Structures are given as C-alpha cells and as structure tokens.
Amino acid sequence: MSYKSLYHFIQKLDIENELIRIKEFVNPELEITEIVDRISKSPGGGKALLFENTGTKFPVLINAMGSEKRICMSLGVDKLDDISEEIENIFNDLTGAKTNIFDKLKLLPRLSSISSWMPKIVSGKGKCQDIIYNDPDLNLLPILKCWPEDGGPFVTLPMVITKDPNTGIRNVGMYRMQVIERNLTGMHWHKHKVGARHFEEYKKLGKKMPIAVALGGDPAYTYAATAPVPDNVDEFLLAGFLRKQKVQLVKCITQDIEVPADADIIIEGYVDPEEDFIWEGPFGDHTGFYSLADWYPKFHVTCITHKKDAVYPATIVGVPPMEDAWIGKATERIFLAPIRLALLPEIMDYDLPFEGVAHNIAIIKIHKTYPGQAFKVMNALWGAGQMMFNKIMIVVDQDIDIHDYKMLIQLIYKNVDPQNDLHFISGPMDVLDHSASKFTYGSKMGIDATNKFNEELDENENKSIQIPANIDLDELKRQFPEITDWNLMRDQGIMIISIKKESKQQVEETIKRISEQSTLNSVKFVVLVDDRVDVRDLNMITWIGSGNIDPKRDSMIFKSSKNSNSKIFIDATKKTLKKDDFKREWPNIVVSDDETIIKIDKKWGALGLGDFIKSPSLKYRKLNINKGATAKD
C-alpha cells in the first residue's frame, strides 16, 4: 500500500498499537538517543516513538521501522518475503516462453503495472513546499546530536538526491549530514557510493553540483534510499514498485532537481567541487564504533521547505541491534530474488545476522551439485555490488536452516576442516571498517560448511576426535596467566578466550602453546578477545569478533595430526600502534555518558514508556578504556 504522508503512516502505527507518543520535553541533544537506544534493544525492537515536544515546531518520529512488523507496515506487506516472490513472478512472466499471441497479450496488464510505478514530474508546487525559507536556518529543525563524541548534530535519515551531469540519471542515497553552520553541513558520501561518483563528474566539468535532501513522506521512499539497487536504476522506481503507486516529483525552488511532492521537509543546496573539503565527524555509527573524523565535501543550504504539518524523521545507529538492523533485514529478503535470478541460481536463501552489522557476516544457502561450488559462490558474491564489503561468508547446503544459529555452529564444527575449507582473498572493504591495516582495503574469509564431495575431502582429516568429558580449566589458567577467562563450547568445538594483551608476539606465543594442549585436540575454532569482553555473551563475541578482525592477518591455522583436528585461532583483540604496529586510529565503542543516562533514569517514569529499562551503555562502556572517539593504547 502507499501512504499519503508520513503522518498517514503515524496514524497507522497508532491504530496498530505500534507507537508511543511522548509529550514531555526531551532534548534532541543526547537525550532522545538514550531513550531510543533502550527501546530499540527491547525484545522485537520495541515501539516507534513520536517525540512531540522537541523545542522546535517539529515532532521527531524515530524507530518507525525498527521491528519486523513495522518494516512490513512501512513497505505495505504481510511479510518481507512477499516482495522477493513478486519480483521473481514478474521476472518469470516477462522472460518465460511465449508460444502464441494469447500468451503475449497476457503480458499487457503486467507491463501496464510496471509503467505505473515510474516516477513522474508534475507541474506546480508540492505539499513539501507549503512553507518556504529562502534564508535557511537548519536550527529550525530538531536535528539530533546522537552520541557524546559526535562532531555535532547530524541529519540521520536523509534522502540525498543527485543527478549524473552527463546522463541526467537520478540517484537517491542516504548519506549522513553533520550540521556545521546554520546553512552548511558536511556531505558524508563514501568513495564507493553513486553520490561520490556524481561529484567527480561535476568536478571534471567545473560545475557546482545541485542537491536536494528529502525527509519523510511515504516510508517506502526512505527505504529505497538505503537499498542496494544497481547503478543507474532510479530508487524512486523501486519506491513506486514497493508502494504500487508512482512517486510524484516537483521542481525545487532554488536548485535544478526534483523531490517527492509529498515529502515532509526539503533541504535544497549545492556542493562546489572547487572548494576545500571540511573536517566531518566523529559519528557513532552502525558498526557500534565511532567512525572517525575525515575530510568530506561542504553542502551549502540555499532553501528549506516543508509541509504545514511536517514531522522530522530520524534514526540512531550504534551497537546492534537498532532500527537499521530491520531496514537491513528488508534488504536481505527483498534482494534474494534478484541475486538468484541475475547472478547465482544455486542460491536458495541467505542471512545477514544483526551482529554482523550488514557487511561483516553473510550466511549463504546453496543447492550444491559439484565440488568447489561453495568457493565459486563466494567469489561471485564478493564481486557483486555492496556484497564486495562482506568480510566473513559462510556457505551451507540447501537442507540447513540458516536462521538457526545454534544449529549452524554445530554444522560448521561437523563439516569444516580449517586447513582445507577456508578461503582467503583480499579486496575492497567498507569505509567504516576499522580493522583492516589499510583504509578500505583488507581481507575476507570464506567458510565452506557444505557436505563435501570426494574430490574435496582430505584423507588425513580427523572427524572422530571428541572433547574429553573433563578438562581442568583451572590448570590451564595456571599455565596461561595472561588469560583472564575461558568459554569452552563443547558441542560446537569452539573456545573463546579473553586475554590481557601485552603485544602481538605475546598473543602469537599464547596461541602456539594452546595449540599444543592435548586436552584441546578436538577444538577447531579458538577466538581471542580483550580481557574486558564477556566470553559468555555470544552476541557480543560475534559483533566484536567480526568487527575487530582482518581475517587473513588475524588468523593462525594449525594442520591436523594423527590425534588432533586442524585448528584456526582468530585474534579478535583491539589492534594498536604500541602493541601491534597498527598504524590506523582505532575507534571506541559508542556509548552514552553518565550524565545523560542519569537524566533519562530520573525522567523515565514521566515519559509514558512503560516499565523501566536500564541503559544498554552500562553493558558496553566497560569495553572502552578511555573517553573520546579514539581508543588509546
């Protein structure tokens, strides 16, 4: 279904008991974030929140897509897989064999539907231009400062609309925008993004780049701005398909570019490629770590317009899970069909765990028919769109429930021989990845957990070794005083070790000595983390572990012997210049400050939020040894 406005969606959330209205004043600086962090990490994602008293005339809607039910409501479906199934049906209708004129005529209604989703430019002004500010001041808007070490307030849910100056093809991306002055922001587009490519084309032409930023409207618009559609495909076409109604666009007031007529707020402006960049950040990011400050283009605001009843939409990101996890889940389900139809027909399903923050972990289910197929799938996916940022890819057979993580871990223990079934390559990494030795370039690890054909088997692999019933962990601790805690997961053949790290050499020596422990011969996977990490919190281990490693650099593999499985040791500790000769800055984990936590604790009862929820930051702040966005040695 389509929503006539963001307020229409809010009304639907009200009807479905999916919204809490907060009438008390809550400060957009830090306080809204602290409340939302508690709610969004509640079971199932909590409720959407409408902050009606923000110190401006605009209420703030947040966590609106932060659950399975609400992301489905946003996109007008009962379940996310419905969209992928529709894409597959359309593809089959259009590409199937047509044997006679009647088969061809049956396509006409389908073609008519597709044409009805194309965005359309209409004349006149839109509702988004009810109110016009030709002397724009971003302080009119309740723009959030999310986390204590953020460089300032950030627009966090913008649809940034640009055009290729040579072809006129539109792109809608989501790039955070730090407010620098009343009419100036940073424009944080990464080097891999289409907006950055458009910028380079304007730079070649020596022209200013017109940009419009839309906020609100039908939530399908917002989702489409995040979606990894192929280059040169208009995101507003995807939005039209999702809402089953074309997006109507109107011309901006001061820039030669079009925006959704029914959006809530429009920020018009330009980037001048001839200008020096501006220092932007830090920002508490969706990885759960701060993305550190860097140089990005200046966005000059020339006009702000909005609807009479405009709502300011926002989101926060940080330690998962948050609202963005559910937006990512929509992408996972929607794009299954395109991946299978256009790239790899053997793919049956895939899963991106929340703790993998979209790009660190991918689990792929395939219909395997020949040896080496799992590695073929890995290489193909690492070359496909935003999957190039994936760091750890696990491939399993078609009869596995990839959403049952406990079963998956047991399967990996059963099917994976570390010395033969792991695949390492190097390639591009996400700009936000902090663990690679080089910026945006590092390694990836593929794990072949499929059942093996004879050609793939190693005759020397041991599969019968079992972990002894009794292991004296206290004795092991006495042998390894640098180790602060252990978690031996017997059924999965995994050991998690926390270590008081002094140097890279110390870690490597500890790994070598542990590998020689005969009581641990059956263990296949050993993960080392810093001493502040809870080795029994598997969600934390998955998030920290996948975020902190460059897989090839941080892995040590020991071959099997007559009495021992092959093993992989993964160093998921923090890397520093002093201890590891790691030359990049390492970011701190995103947490609230004590003052904000105490403020929200005190006012919780007056906000109508239900039972008290303690701050998630209390759990994670122990992982930082210092204040600030950058971790110290």
C-alpha positions as CSV (number, residue, x, y, z in Angstrom):
1,M,0.0,0.0,0.0
2,S,1.0,3.6,-0.3
3,Y,1.0,6.2,2.4
4,K,-0.3,9.7,1.6
5,S,2.2,11.2,4.0
6,L,4.4,10.4,6.9
7,Y,1.6,11.5,9.2
8,H,-0.7,8.9,7.5
9,F,1.9,6.3,8.5
10,I,1.9,7.6,12.0
11,Q,-1.8,7.2,12.2
12,K,-1.4,3.6,11.0
13,L,1.2,3.0,13.7
14,D,-1.3,4.4,16.3
15,I,-4.1,2.1,15.1
16,E,-1.8,-1.0,15.3
17,N,-0.5,0.0,18.8
18,E,3.0,0.4,17.5
19,L,3.6,4.0,18.6
20,I,4.3,5.7,21.9
21,R,3.7,9.5,21.9
22,I,6.0,11.4,24.3
23,K,4.6,14.7,25.3
24,E,7.2,15.8,27.8
25,F,10.1,17.8,26.5
26,V,13.1,15.7,25.5
27,N,16.3,17.3,24.3
28,P,17.4,16.3,20.8
29,E,21.0,16.6,22.1
30,L,21.8,13.1,23.5
31,E,18.5,12.5,25.4
32,I,16.4,11.3,22.5
33,T,19.2,8.8,21.6
34,E,19.5,7.4,25.1
35,I,15.7,6.7,25.2
36,V,15.6,5.2,21.7
37,D,18.7,3.0,22.5
38,R,16.8,1.5,25.4
39,I,13.6,1.0,23.4
40,S,15.1,-0.3,20.2
41,K,17.1,-3.0,22.0
42,S,13.9,-4.3,23.7
43,P,12.7,-7.7,22.5
44,G,11.3,-7.4,19.0
45,G,12.6,-3.8,18.6
46,G,10.1,-2.1,21.0
47,K,7.8,0.6,19.7
48,A,8.1,3.5,17.4
49,L,8.4,6.8,19.3
50,L,7.0,10.2,18.4
51,F,8.6,13.0,20.5
52,E,6.1,15.8,20.3
53,N,8.0,18.4,22.4
54,T,11.5,18.9,20.9
55,G,12.0,22.6,21.5
56,T,11.1,23.2,17.8
57,K,7.7,23.2,16.0
58,F,8.6,19.8,14.5
59,P,7.9,16.5,16.3
60,V,10.5,13.7,15.8
61,L,9.5,10.2,14.6
62,I,12.1,7.6,15.3
63,N,12.4,3.8,15.4
64,A,9.5,3.8,13.0
65,M,10.8,0.8,11.0
66,G,12.5,-0.8,14.0
67,S,10.7,-4.1,14.1
68,E,9.6,-6.9,11.8
69,K,6.0,-5.8,12.0
70,R,6.8,-2.1,11.4
71,I,9.2,-2.6,8.5
72,C,6.5,-4.7,6.9
73,M,4.0,-2.0,7.5
74,S,6.4,0.5,6.0
75,L,6.5,-1.5,2.8
76,G,2.8,-2.5,2.7
77,V,3.3,-6.3,3.0
78,D,2.4,-9.0,5.5
79,K,5.9,-10.5,5.3
80,L,9.1,-9.3,3.7
81,D,9.5,-12.4,1.5
82,D,6.3,-11.4,-0.3
83,I,8.3,-8.7,-2.2
84,S,11.0,-11.1,-3.3
85,E,8.4,-13.5,-4.5
86,E,6.6,-10.8,-6.5
87,I,9.9,-9.8,-8.2
88,E,10.5,-13.4,-9.1
89,N,7.0,-13.7,-10.5
90,I,7.4,-10.6,-12.6
91,F,10.8,-11.8,-14.0
92,N,9.3,-15.2,-14.9
93,D,6.3,-13.6,-16.6
94,L,8.5,-11.3,-18.7
95,T,11.1,-13.9,-19.6
96,G,9.1,-17.1,-20.0
97,A,8.5,-18.7,-23.4
98,K,5.6,-17.1,-25.3
99,T,4.2,-19.6,-27.8
100,N,1.3,-17.7,-29.2
101,I,-0.4,-14.3,-29.4
102,F,-2.6,-15.0,-26.4
103,D,0.4,-15.7,-24.2
104,K,1.8,-12.3,-25.3
105,L,-1.4,-10.5,-24.7
106,K,-1.4,-11.7,-21.1
107,L,1.7,-9.6,-20.5
108,L,-0.1,-6.4,-21.2
109,P,-1.5,-5.9,-17.6
110,R,1.9,-6.7,-16.2
111,L,3.6,-4.1,-18.4
112,S,0.9,-1.6,-17.5
113,S,1.6,-2.2,-13.8
114,I,5.3,-1.6,-14.3
115,S,4.8,1.6,-16.2
116,S,2.5,2.9,-13.4
117,W,5.4,2.7,-10.9
118,M,7.7,5.1,-12.9
119,P,8.3,8.4,-11.1
120,K,6.6,11.4,-12.7
121,I,7.5,15.1,-12.6
122,V,4.4,17.2,-12.1
123,S,3.9,20.9,-12.5
124,G,3.4,23.4,-9.8
125,K,4.4,23.2,-6.1
126,G,4.0,20.2,-3.9
127,K,2.9,20.0,-0.3
128,C,6.5,19.7,0.6
129,Q,6.7,23.4,-0.4
130,D,3.8,24.8,1.7
131,I,6.3,26.8,3.8
132,I,9.4,28.2,2.1
133,Y,12.5,29.6,3.9
134,N,14.7,31.5,1.4
135,D,17.0,32.5,4.2
136,P,17.5,28.9,5.5
137,D,18.5,28.1,9.1
138,L,19.0,24.4,10.0
139,N,18.4,25.3,13.6
140,L,14.7,25.3,12.8
141,L,14.9,21.5,12.7
142,P,15.2,19.2,15.7
143,I,18.4,17.7,14.3
144,L,19.9,15.1,16.8
145,K,23.2,15.1,18.4
146,C,23.2,11.3,18.9
147,W,26.3,10.4,21.0
148,P,28.7,12.2,23.3
149,E,31.7,12.2,21.0
150,D,29.8,13.1,17.8
151,G,31.2,16.1,16.0
152,G,27.9,17.8,16.2
153,P,24.2,17.3,15.3
154,F,23.6,15.0,12.3
155,V,20.7,14.6,9.9
156,T,20.5,10.8,10.1
157,L,17.6,9.8,7.7
158,P,18.1,12.0,4.6
159,M,17.2,11.0,1.1
160,V,20.1,12.8,-0.8
161,I,19.0,13.3,-4.4
162,T,21.7,13.9,-7.1
163,K,21.9,13.6,-10.8
164,D,24.6,12.5,-13.2
165,P,25.5,15.7,-15.1
166,N,26.2,13.8,-18.3
167,T,23.2,11.4,-18.4
168,G,20.7,13.1,-16.1
169,I,20.1,9.8,-14.4
170,R,18.9,10.3,-10.8
171,N,20.3,8.7,-7.6
172,V,18.8,8.7,-4.2
173,G,21.3,7.8,-1.4
174,M,21.4,8.0,2.3
175,Y,24.5,9.9,3.5
176,R,24.7,11.4,7.0
177,M,25.0,15.2,7.2
178,Q,26.7,16.9,10.1
179,V,25.5,20.5,10.7
180,I,28.5,22.8,10.7
181,E,26.7,26.2,10.5
182,R,23.1,27.4,10.1
183,N,23.3,26.8,6.3
184,L,26.2,24.4,6.0
185,T,26.7,20.7,6.5
186,G,29.1,18.0,5.6
187,M,28.1,15.5,2.9
188,H,29.4,12.1,4.0
189,W,29.3,10.0,0.9
190,H,31.8,7.2,0.7
191,K,34.1,6.8,-2.2
192,H,32.2,3.7,-3.3
193,K,28.8,5.5,-3.5
194,V,27.0,6.9,-6.5
195,G,26.7,10.3,-5.0
196,A,30.5,10.5,-4.8
197,R,30.7,9.4,-8.4
198,H,28.3,12.1,-9.5
199,F,30.5,14.6,-7.5
200,E,33.6,13.5,-9.5
201,E,31.7,14.1,-12.8
202,Y,30.8,17.7,-11.7
203,K,34.4,18.2,-10.7
204,K,35.5,17.3,-14.2
205,L,33.1,19.8,-15.7
206,G,34.0,22.5,-13.2
207,K,30.3,22.9,-12.2
208,K,28.5,23.2,-8.9
209,M,26.5,20.1,-8.0
210,P,22.8,20.7,-7.3
211,I,21.5,18.5,-4.4
212,A,18.2,18.2,-2.7
213,V,17.6,16.4,0.6
214,A,14.2,15.0,1.3
215,L,12.9,14.0,4.7
216,G,9.8,12.0,5.4
217,G,6.9,11.2,3.1
218,D,5.9,7.6,2.4
219,P,8.4,5.4,4.4
220,A,8.9,3.5,1.1
221,Y,10.9,6.5,-0.1
222,T,13.2,6.3,2.9
223,Y,13.8,2.6,2.5
224,A,14.5,2.9,-1.2
225,A,17.3,5.4,-0.5
226,T,19.1,2.7,1.6
227,A,18.5,-0.1,-1.0
228,P,21.5,-1.5,-3.0
229,V,19.8,-1.1,-6.4
230,P,22.1,-1.5,-9.4
231,D,23.8,1.6,-10.7
232,N,21.7,3.8,-12.9
233,V,18.4,2.4,-11.5
234,D,16.3,5.2,-10.1
235,E,15.5,4.5,-6.4
236,F,12.1,6.2,-6.9
237,L,11.2,3.5,-9.3
238,L,11.9,1.0,-6.6
239,A,9.7,3.1,-4.2
240,G,6.9,3.1,-6.8
241,F,7.1,-0.7,-7.1
242,L,7.0,-1.1,-3.3
243,R,4.0,1.3,-2.8
244,K,2.3,0.3,-6.0
245,Q,1.9,3.9,-6.9
246,K,4.3,6.2,-8.8
247,V,6.3,8.9,-6.9
248,Q,5.2,12.3,-8.0
249,L,8.1,14.8,-8.1
250,V,8.2,18.6,-8.2
251,K,11.0,21.0,-9.1
252,C,13.0,22.5,-6.2
253,I,12.7,26.2,-5.5
254,T,16.4,27.1,-5.9
255,Q,18.1,24.0,-7.5
256,D,17.5,22.2,-10.8
257,I,16.5,18.9,-9.3
258,E,13.2,17.2,-8.3
259,V,11.9,16.0,-5.0
260,P,8.9,14.0,-3.8
261,A,5.9,16.3,-3.7
262,D,4.6,14.8,-0.5
263,A,7.8,14.7,1.5
264,D,7.7,16.4,4.8
265,I,10.9,18.5,4.6
266,I,13.2,19.5,1.8
267,I,16.7,20.9,2.2
268,E,18.0,22.4,-1.1
269,G,21.6,23.3,-1.8
270,Y,24.8,22.5,-3.7
271,V,28.3,21.2,-3.4
272,D,31.1,23.2,-5.1
273,P,33.8,20.7,-6.3
274,E,36.3,23.6,-6.4
275,E,36.0,24.2,-2.6
276,D,38.3,22.6,0.0
277,F,36.6,19.8,2.0
278,I,35.5,20.2,5.6
279,W,36.5,18.2,8.7
280,E,33.5,16.0,9.4
281,G,32.8,13.6,12.3
282,P,33.3,11.7,14.5
283,F,30.0,9.9,14.4
284,G,28.7,7.0,16.5
285,D,28.0,4.6,13.6
286,H,26.0,1.5,12.8
287,T,29.1,-0.7,13.4
288,G,28.8,0.1,17.1
289,F,32.0,2.0,16.9
290,Y,32.7,5.7,16.1
291,S,33.6,6.4,12.5
292,L,36.4,8.9,13.0
293,A,36.6,12.4,11.6
294,D,37.8,12.8,8.0
295,W,37.5,15.3,5.1
296,Y,34.2,15.5,3.2
297,P,32.5,18.0,0.8
298,K,30.7,21.0,2.0
299,F,26.9,21.2,1.4
300,H,25.7,24.7,1.2
301,V,22.0,25.1,2.0
302,T,20.1,27.5,-0.2
303,C,16.5,26.9,0.8
304,I,14.4,24.9,3.3
305,T,10.8,24.0,2.6
306,H,8.2,21.9,4.4
307,K,4.6,20.8,4.8
308,K,2.3,22.6,7.1
309,D,2.1,19.5,9.4
310,A,5.6,18.3,8.8
311,V,7.2,15.6,11.0
312,Y,11.0,15.3,11.3
313,P,12.1,11.7,10.8
314,A,15.3,10.4,12.3
315,T,17.1,7.3,13.3
316,I,20.0,6.5,15.5
317,V,22.7,3.9,15.0
318,G,25.2,2.2,17.3
319,V,25.8,-1.1,18.9
320,P,23.4,-3.6,17.3
321,P,20.5,-4.2,17.2
322,M,18.8,-1.0,16.3
323,E,16.3,0.2,13.7
324,D,18.8,-0.1,10.9
325,A,19.1,-3.8,11.6
326,W,15.4,-4.2,10.5
327,I,16.0,-2.0,7.4
328,G,18.9,-4.2,6.6
329,K,16.7,-7.3,7.1
330,A,14.3,-5.9,4.5
331,T,17.1,-5.6,2.0
332,E,18.2,-9.1,2.8
333,R,14.7,-10.5,2.0
334,I,13.8,-8.2,-1.0
335,F,17.1,-8.8,-2.9
336,L,17.1,-12.6,-2.6
337,A,15.3,-12.9,-5.9
338,P,17.5,-10.5,-7.9
339,I,20.6,-12.2,-6.7
340,R,19.3,-15.7,-7.6
341,L,17.8,-14.6,-10.9
342,A,20.6,-12.4,-12.2
343,L,23.7,-13.8,-10.6
344,L,23.6,-17.2,-8.9
345,P,20.6,-19.5,-9.4
346,E,22.0,-22.0,-7.0
347,I,21.4,-19.7,-4.0
348,M,18.4,-20.8,-2.0
349,D,18.5,-18.3,0.8
350,Y,20.8,-16.0,2.7
351,D,21.0,-14.4,6.1
352,L,22.8,-11.3,7.4
353,P,22.9,-11.6,11.2
354,F,22.3,-8.4,13.1
355,E,25.6,-8.7,15.0
356,G,27.4,-8.7,11.6
357,V,26.2,-5.1,11.1
358,A,25.2,-5.8,7.5
359,H,28.6,-6.4,5.9
360,N,30.7,-8.4,8.3
361,I,28.9,-11.7,8.2
362,A,26.8,-13.4,5.5
363,I,25.4,-16.9,5.6
364,I,24.5,-18.4,2.2
365,K,22.4,-21.5,1.5
366,I,23.0,-23.1,-1.9
367,H,21.9,-26.1,-3.9
368,K,25.2,-27.8,-4.3
369,T,25.8,-30.0,-7.3
370,Y,29.6,-30.1,-7.9
371,P,32.9,-29.8,-6.0
372,G,34.2,-26.3,-5.4
373,Q,30.8,-24.7,-5.8
374,A,30.9,-23.0,-2.4
375,F,34.1,-21.2,-3.3
376,K,32.6,-20.2,-6.7
377,V,29.6,-18.7,-4.9
378,M,31.9,-16.8,-2.5
379,N,33.9,-15.3,-5.3
380,A,30.8,-14.3,-7.3
381,L,29.2,-12.6,-4.4
382,W,32.3,-10.7,-3.4
383,G,32.2,-9.2,-6.8
384,A,28.6,-8.2,-6.7
385,G,27.5,-4.7,-5.6
386,Q,27.7,-4.0,-1.9
387,M,28.5,-7.6,-1.2
388,M,32.0,-6.6,-2.0
389,F,32.2,-5.3,1.5
390,N,31.4,-8.6,3.2
391,K,34.2,-9.9,5.5
392,I,33.1,-13.4,6.5
393,M,31.0,-15.6,4.3
394,I,29.6,-19.0,5.3
395,V,28.2,-21.3,2.7
396,V,25.9,-24.2,3.6
397,D,23.7,-26.8,1.9
398,Q,20.1,-26.4,1.0
399,D,18.7,-28.5,3.8
400,I,20.1,-26.2,6.6
401,D,18.0,-23.7,8.5
402,I,20.4,-20.8,8.2
403,H,18.4,-18.7,10.7
404,D,19.0,-21.2,13.5
405,Y,22.4,-20.0,14.6
406,K,23.0,-22.7,17.2
407,M,22.4,-25.5,14.6
408,L,24.6,-23.6,12.2
409,I,27.6,-23.5,14.6
410,Q,27.2,-27.3,15.1
411,L,27.2,-27.8,11.4
412,I,30.3,-25.8,10.9
413,Y,32.1,-27.9,13.5
414,K,31.0,-31.1,11.8
415,N,31.7,-30.0,8.2
416,V,34.6,-27.6,8.3
417,D,38.3,-28.7,8.3
418,P,40.0,-25.3,8.9
419,Q,43.1,-26.2,6.9
420,N,41.1,-27.1,3.8
421,D,37.7,-25.5,3.9
422,L,38.6,-21.8,4.5
423,H,39.2,-19.4,1.6
424,F,41.0,-16.1,2.0
425,I,41.1,-13.3,-0.5
426,S,41.8,-9.5,-0.4
427,G,39.6,-6.8,-1.8
428,P,37.6,-3.6,-1.0
429,M,36.3,-3.0,2.5
430,D,33.7,-0.6,3.7
431,V,34.9,2.8,4.6
432,L,33.5,2.2,8.1
433,D,35.6,-0.9,8.7
434,H,38.2,-0.1,11.3
435,S,40.2,-3.3,11.5
436,A,41.9,-3.5,8.1
437,S,45.6,-2.4,8.1
438,K,44.8,-0.2,5.1
439,F,41.9,2.1,4.7
440,T,39.1,0.5,2.6
441,Y,41.3,-2.5,1.7
442,G,41.6,-5.8,3.5
443,S,41.0,-9.5,3.5
444,K,37.9,-11.7,3.5
445,M,37.3,-15.2,4.8
446,G,35.0,-17.8,3.2
447,I,33.9,-20.8,5.2
448,D,32.8,-23.9,3.2
449,A,30.4,-25.6,5.5
450,T,28.8,-27.7,2.9
451,N,28.9,-31.5,2.7
452,K,31.9,-32.4,0.7
453,F,32.2,-34.4,-2.5
454,N,35.0,-37.0,-2.6
455,E,37.2,-34.6,-4.6
456,E,37.0,-32.1,-1.8
457,L,37.9,-34.4,1.1
458,D,41.3,-34.5,2.8
459,E,42.2,-38.1,3.6
460,N,44.1,-37.0,6.7
461,E,41.2,-35.1,8.3
462,N,40.2,-36.4,11.7
463,K,36.4,-36.4,12.3
464,S,36.1,-38.7,15.3
465,I,38.1,-36.8,17.9
466,Q,35.8,-35.8,20.8
467,I,36.4,-33.3,23.6
468,P,37.2,-35.1,26.8
469,A,34.4,-35.0,29.4
470,N,36.6,-33.4,32.0
471,I,39.1,-30.6,31.3
472,D,40.9,-28.9,34.1
473,L,40.4,-25.3,33.1
474,D,41.9,-24.1,36.3
475,E,45.1,-25.9,35.4
476,L,45.1,-24.3,32.0
477,K,44.6,-20.9,33.6
478,R,47.7,-21.6,35.8
479,Q,49.7,-22.4,32.7
480,F,48.5,-19.3,31.0
481,P,48.4,-16.4,33.5
482,E,47.8,-13.9,30.6
483,I,44.4,-15.5,30.0
484,T,41.6,-13.9,32.1
485,D,38.7,-16.2,31.2
486,W,37.6,-19.1,29.0
487,N,34.4,-20.4,27.5
488,L,34.7,-23.9,26.0
489,M,31.6,-24.7,23.9
490,R,32.0,-28.4,23.7
491,D,29.3,-29.3,21.3
492,Q,30.5,-26.7,18.8
493,G,34.2,-27.3,19.1
494,I,34.7,-23.6,19.9
495,M,36.7,-21.9,22.6
496,I,36.5,-18.2,23.4
497,I,39.5,-16.8,25.4
498,S,39.9,-13.4,26.9
499,I,43.5,-12.3,27.3
500,K,45.3,-9.5,28.9
501,K,47.2,-8.5,25.8
502,E,50.7,-7.1,26.1
503,S,51.9,-7.4,22.5
504,K,51.2,-9.2,19.2
505,Q,54.1,-11.5,19.9
506,Q,52.6,-12.5,23.2
507,V,49.3,-13.4,21.6
508,E,51.0,-15.5,18.9
509,E,53.1,-17.3,21.5
510,T,50.0,-18.0,23.6
511,I,48.2,-19.3,20.5
512,K,51.1,-21.6,19.8
513,R,51.2,-23.0,23.3
514,I,47.4,-23.6,23.4
515,S,47.5,-25.4,20.1
516,E,49.9,-27.9,21.8
517,Q,47.4,-28.7,24.6
518,S,46.4,-32.4,24.0
519,T,43.2,-32.0,26.0
520,L,42.0,-29.5,23.4
521,N,42.8,-31.6,20.3
522,S,39.2,-31.7,19.2
523,V,38.7,-28.0,19.3
524,K,38.7,-26.5,15.8
525,F,38.0,-22.8,16.4
526,V,39.6,-20.5,19.0
527,V,38.7,-16.8,19.3
528,L,40.8,-14.5,21.4
529,V,39.3,-11.3,22.7
530,D,40.4,-8.5,25.0
531,D,40.1,-9.1,28.7
532,R,37.1,-6.6,29.1
533,V,34.9,-8.7,26.8
534,D,32.4,-11.2,28.3
535,V,33.4,-14.6,26.8
536,R,29.9,-16.0,27.6
537,D,28.0,-13.3,25.7
538,L,27.9,-14.8,22.2
539,N,26.1,-11.9,20.7
540,M,28.9,-9.6,21.9
541,I,31.5,-12.0,20.7
542,T,30.0,-12.2,17.3
543,W,29.8,-8.4,16.9
544,I,33.2,-7.7,18.4
545,G,34.9,-10.6,16.8
546,S,33.7,-9.9,13.2
547,G,34.3,-6.2,13.6
548,N,37.8,-6.4,15.0
549,I,39.5,-8.7,12.5
550,D,41.2,-8.6,9.2
551,P,40.7,-12.3,8.6
552,K,43.9,-13.3,6.9
553,R,46.1,-11.1,9.1
554,D,44.5,-12.2,12.3
555,S,44.2,-16.0,11.7
556,M,46.6,-18.7,12.5
557,I,45.9,-22.2,11.2
558,F,47.4,-25.4,12.5
559,K,47.3,-28.5,10.4
560,S,45.7,-31.7,11.7
561,S,47.8,-34.6,13.0
562,K,47.0,-38.2,13.9
563,N,45.5,-37.2,17.2
564,S,44.3,-33.6,16.6
565,N,41.9,-31.7,14.4
566,S,43.2,-28.8,12.4
567,K,42.6,-25.6,14.2
568,I,42.1,-21.9,13.4
569,F,42.9,-19.3,16.0
570,I,41.4,-15.8,15.4
571,D,42.9,-12.8,17.1
572,A,39.8,-10.5,17.7
573,T,41.6,-8.2,20.1
574,K,41.9,-4.4,19.6
575,K,44.9,-3.5,17.4
576,T,47.1,-0.6,18.4
577,L,50.3,1.0,17.3
578,K,52.1,0.2,20.5
579,K,51.1,-3.5,20.7
580,D,50.6,-4.4,17.1
581,D,52.3,-1.8,15.0
582,F,48.8,-1.0,13.7
583,K,49.1,2.5,12.1
584,R,45.5,3.5,11.8
585,E,43.5,5.0,14.6
586,W,41.2,2.5,16.4
587,P,37.7,3.8,17.3
588,N,36.0,3.5,20.6
589,I,32.6,1.8,21.1
590,V,29.6,4.0,21.0
591,V,28.0,4.6,24.5
592,S,26.1,7.3,26.3
593,D,27.7,9.4,29.0
594,D,26.9,9.1,32.7
595,E,25.1,12.5,32.8
596,T,22.7,11.6,30.1
597,I,22.0,8.1,31.5
598,I,21.1,9.7,34.9
599,K,18.9,12.3,33.3
600,I,16.8,9.7,31.5
601,D,16.7,7.4,34.5
602,K,15.1,10.2,36.5
603,K,12.6,11.3,33.9
604,W,11.7,7.8,32.7
605,G,8.5,7.5,34.7
606,A,7.1,10.8,33.4
607,L,7.6,9.8,29.7
608,G,4.9,7.1,29.4
609,L,7.4,4.5,28.2
610,G,6.3,1.6,30.4
611,D,8.5,-0.5,32.6
612,F,11.9,1.0,33.4
613,I,14.7,-0.2,31.0
614,K,18.3,0.4,32.1
615,S,20.8,1.9,29.7
616,P,22.5,-0.6,27.3
617,S,25.5,1.6,27.5
618,L,26.1,0.3,31.0
619,K,26.9,-3.1,29.5
620,Y,29.2,-1.8,26.7
621,R,31.1,1.1,28.3
622,K,33.5,-1.2,30.1
623,L,34.9,-2.1,26.7
624,N,36.4,1.4,26.4
625,I,39.5,2.2,28.4
626,N,39.3,5.9,27.8
627,K,36.8,8.6,26.8
628,G,36.7,10.1,23.4
629,A,36.0,8.7,19.9
630,T,39.5,7.3,19.5
631,A,40.8,4.4,21.6
632,K,44.2,4.7,23.3
633,D,46.9,2.1,23.7
